[in-house]
């Protein structure tokens, strides 16, 4: 069966420090991978998505970046955190292009609560 | 561009009352529409998808292409339905991203 792991669960970082959140998927290959930020009152905002290794699409301009060094690994990074980067970050995956079909649902990780102080 | 709008951030109903969570979308082709739900302290998870024409936990949603809507409905709300609900859209092209609305927090009061 497929599983998605996201860590850490909680992170408190000072302003200006770097960030690295990691997400890995098991039990599938060539998944589509996503990073979302869930902010109170602002819903679920798509930050990045990837359809393959090294292929990253950014949805909104921001202080963050994403990388996909391996097929089932998706990393969210920042060189210098801002206070406004605080939030709840969710990683998700869905069936990728090799298994096209309608109704492909997304599976979400447990999320990371990031507080920038 | 694809966009999902959920006009109600908060919705409160009494147990046993009908509930409708609104979702409107903007997409030029034939989209796939989904409803996701997040119960307190649980992961975001799929509730239902339009392609399946299913009813899950008493909820249904019909894709209305003319009105570009995908409203979620339940005739008799239960307290355990209290959760955050997100409407989502995926485009028809290969590798299309999944775009979410801002979510509606549903509270079902006893």
Interface residues (C-beta under 8 A of the other chain):
Chain A: X32 X34 X36 X41 X42 X43 X44 X45 X46 X49 X51 X57 X59 X90 X92 X94 X96 X97 X100 X102 X103 X104 X105 X106 X108 X109 X110 X111
Chain B: X6 X9 X32 X34 X36 X43 X44 X45 X46 X49 X51 X52 X86 X88 X90 X94 X95 X97 X98 X99 X100 X101 X102 X103
